[in-house]
Amino acid sequence: MRKIKETLRLKWGLGLSTRQVGASLRISHSTVGEYLKRTEQAGLDWAQVESMSRHTFP
């Protein structure tokens, strides 16, 4: 779950590209895209995700 939050931090918090995020975390860019899609479908934005503790983050 930490990797999902880190993916969102790198993408939304730092503005890295999907490929840069994937390379940084050693996951595919399609996985990064899937994390972003699911987070957006859940209606979450970076401010909400950032404030979540590791116990409340899915």
C-alpha positions in Angstrom: 0.0 0.0 0.0 2.9 2.3 0.6 3.9 2.0 -3.1 0.4 3.2 -4.1 0.7 6.3 -2.0 4.3 6.9 -3.2 3.1 6.6 -6.8 0.5 9.3 -6.2 3.0 11.5 -4.4 5.5 11.3 -7.3 2.8 11.9 -9.9 0.6 14.5 -8.3 2.9 15.9 -5.6 6.0 16.2 -7.7 4.6 16.2 -11.2 6.6 13.4 -12.6 5.5 11.6 -15.8 3.9 8.2 -15.6 7.0 6.6 -17.0 9.3 8.5 -14.6 7.1 7.3 -11.6 7.2 3.7 -12.9 11.0 3.8 -13.3 11.5 5.3 -9.9 9.4 2.6 -8.2 10.3 -0.2 -10.5 6.8 -0.8 -11.6 5.3 -0.6 -15.1 3.9 2.7 -16.4 0.6 0.9 -17.0 0.5 0.0 -13.3 1.0 3.6 -12.5 -1.9 4.5 -14.8 -4.1 1.9 -13.2 -3.3 3.3 -9.7 -4.2 6.8 -10.9 -7.4 5.6 -12.6 -8.6 3.8 -9.5 -7.8 6.7 -7.2 -9.7 9.1 -9.5 -12.6 6.7 -9.7 -12.7 6.7 -5.9 -13.0 10.5 -6.1 -9.7 11.1 -4.3 -7.2 13.9 -5.0 -3.7 14.3 -3.7 -4.7 16.5 -0.7 -7.0 13.7 0.5 -4.5 10.9 -0.1 -1.7 12.9 1.5 -3.7 13.3 4.7 -4.4 9.6 5.0 -2.4 7.6 7.4 -1.1 4.2 6.4 -3.9 2.6 8.4 -6.7 4.4 6.5 -5.2 4.1 3.0 -6.6 1.2 1.1 
